[in-house]
Amino acid sequence: MKSASARAAAWAISSLVSSAPLAAQDLLQYIDVTSPEMVSAEMTRADVEATIASAAATAQPADFTGKKLSGLDLSGLDLSRSVFRAARLNKTNLADTNLNGATLDQAWLLSADLRRAKLKDASIFAAQMQRATLDEADLSGARITADLTGASLVGALLIGANLGADMKNQSMGLMRAVLKSANLERAVLRDADLSRVDLKFASLKNTDLTNASLRHAALAGATLASVTMAGTDFLGADLASTRLIAPIGLDAAKNLDQAQNIDRLLRE
């Protein structure tokens, strides 16, 4: 018989798959992340490889929907176009994997290792990725509304990525990327949509924000040091106690004077 915590986790995860967002970005308060549902694996690496091979034989994406894959070493695998909807990949090693075009909607990737992973054009909707490592990962063109609180994205590529809120589709609550206290040093976010994204206390040192949209983004307490901001749109962004140090292209930034709490911006 399943434990109460396991049943609760399974119910919450299945609810995510079958319904609208339902405050998905606050799920951790309801889930026991130490339960077997969240830390175990029902497949081995060999099983995953066999699933990939079987899917390739039929020219279909490999489907891992709802699978428990936590803690596995899946590094270096070609998982492009694979479906991981509501899968559990907590502390899974996905370093150097090819996840281009993959679906990671509602997936759990707590403390997962995605260093140098390829995630171009991936769909990462309502995923839980707190404390994940995505250093030098390529998320260009990806759609991301994940909770990346405390995540590391040092040197990551997010060129043209869409992390912003779709204000035409928010009937169940504000869904956008959360990057609170995340490390985005040397990340490249050229042409990225960061509108309404939560970047409170994030580190953006030597980050490239050329032509990025930070409209109505939350930047309170964030550090923007040696940031390239030519064409960056700050309309309505909250800059309370944001540290701005030696910016590059400041004169070419857009709507900085129309940011919230501009008088509390800490220029250094």
N, C-alpha and C positions, 0 to 999 in steps of 0.2 A: 504494500500500500504506500502511495506517495505521502511524504511528509506535508504538513500544512504549508511550509515555505515553498516546497517544490510545486505544489498545486497552485499557489498564488503566483509564482513566477510563470508557470505554464499558462495560466489564465491571462495574465497581463500581456504576455508575448503574443498569444493567439488573438487577443483583442486588438493589438497593434496591426496585425496582418489583416484582420477582417473589417476594421473600422477606420474612421478618420483619425487625425493626429492624437486627440484625446490627451492633451498635455504631455505628449511623449517625452519632451525634454525634461520633465520632472519625475520620471519613473523611478529613479534610484531610491526615492524615499519610500517606495512601496515594495521594493524587491530585496530579497536576501541574496546579495551577490556572492556569498560563500556557499550557497546551496549546490547540490550536485547538478541541477539544471544549468547552472552558470559556470561551473568550473570543470566539468567532465567532458569527455569526447566519446561519441558513439561510433566513430570511424577512425581508422588509422591513416597514415599518410598513403600507404599502399592502396587503401580503399578509395581515397580521394583521387589518386592517379588513375585507378580503374574506372571511376566515374567519368573523369575527363576523357579517357580513351573511348569509352562507350558513347559518350555524347558526340565526340568528333566523328565517329563512324557514321552517325546519322545527321551530321551537320547541324546539330542542335546545341544550344548552350548547356553546359553542365549545371544541374539544378541541385542546390544544397539548401533549399528553403526549409527553415526551422531546424536544421541539423545542429547538434551539439558538437562543436569542433574546438572547444577551448583547450589551450595549452599545447596544441599540436605544432610540429615543425613543418610548415608548408612553404618554407622559403624557396625561392627560385622557380616555383611552378608556373606554368602558363594557365592562368585562370581567366583569361580574357573572355568577356561576355557572360561569365558565369553568374548564376543567380544565388545570392546569399540572403534572401529576404528573411528577416527575423532569425537568422542563424546566430549562434553563440560562438564568438571567436575571441573570447576574453583571454588575454595573455598569449594569444597565438602568434607564432613567428611567421610573418608574411613578408619578411625582408626580401627585396629583389624579385618579388612576384610580379607577373603581368596581370593586372586587373583592369586593363583598358576596357571601357564599355561595360564593366560589371555592374550588377545591381546589388547594392548593400543597404537597401531600404529597411528601416527598423532593425538593423543588425546590431549586435552587441560586440564591441571591440574595445572593452575596457583594458587599458594598459597593453594593447596589442602593439607588436613591432612591425611597422610598415616602412622601415627605412629603405629608401631608393625604390620603393614600389611604383609601378606604373598604373595610374588611375585616371588616365585621360578619358574625358567624357563619361565617367562613371556616375551612377545615380546613388547618392548617399543621403537619403531622406529620413529624417527622424531617427538617425542612428545614435548610439551611445558610444562615444569615443574618448571619454575622459582619460587623461594621462597617456593617451596613445603617443607613439613615436613615429613621426612622418618626416624625419630629416631627409632632405634631398629627394623626397617623393615628387612625382609629377602628377598634379591634379588639374592640369590645364583643361579648361572646358567642362569640368565636372559640375554637377548640381549638388550642392552641399547644404543641408540644413541640420547638420549633426551637432551634438554637444561635445565640443572639443576642449572643455575646461581643463586647464593644466597640461594641455598637449604640447609636444615639441614639433615644430615645423621649420627648423633651422634649414635655410637654403632650399626650401620647398618651392616648386613651381606651381603657381595658381593663375597662370595667364588666361584671362577671359573666363575664369571660373565664376559661377553664380552662387554666392553664399547669402544673398539678400532675401528679404521677405517679399513674397508675392502678395501684395495688398489686395488683389482681386480674389484671393483664395485663402481667407483667414477666418472662416466661419467657426473653426474649432480652436482658435487661439493663434497667437503670433508664432509662426514657424520660421526660424532663420538660424544661421550658424551662431553658435555660442563659443567664443574664444577667450573667455575670462582667464586671466593669468597665463595665457598661452605664450610660447616663445616663438616669435615669427622673425627672428633675426636673419637677415640676408634673404628672406623669402621674396619671391618675385610675384607681385600681384597686379601686374600691368593689365589695364582694361577689365579688372575684376569688379563684380557687383558686390559691395559690402554694405549695401543700404540696410539700415536698422540692425546690423550685426552687433553683438555684444562683445566688445574688445576691452572691457574694463580691466585695468592693471596688466594688460598685455605688453610684451616687450617687442617693439618694432624698431630695431636698431639696424641701420644699413638696409632697410627694407625698401623695395621699389614699388611705389604706389602710383606710378605714372598712369594718368587717365582713369584711375579707379574711382568708384562711387562710394563715398562714405556718408551719403545722405542719411541723416537721422541716426547714425551709428552712435553707440555708447562707448566713449573713449576715456571716461573718467579714470584718472590715475594711471593711464597708459603712458609709456615712454616712447616718444618718437625722436630718435637720435640719428642724425645723418640720413634721414629718410628722403628719398626722391619723391617729390609731390607735385611735379608739373602736371597740370590738368586734373589734379585730384579734387573731387567735389565734396565740400564740407557742409553743404546746406543742411541746417538743422542738427548737425552733429553735436553731441554733448562733450565739451572739452573741459569740464570741471577738474581742476588739478592735473590736467594732462601736461606732461613735460615735453617741450619742444626744444630740441638741442641741435644746432647747426643743420637746419633743413636745407635740402637741395631743391632749387626750383620753386621756392616759396612764392615769389612774385607771380608765378604762373598758376598757382593754386586757385580753385574756383570757390566762390561763396564762403571764404573763410570768415569774412566779416558778418556772415549771417548764421554762424554756428551758435549754439547755445552755450552760455557761460564762457564766452570768449574773454570776458574780463577776469576770469579765474584761470586762464591758460598760463602755465608757468614757462616763460621763455628764458632759456639759459644759453 
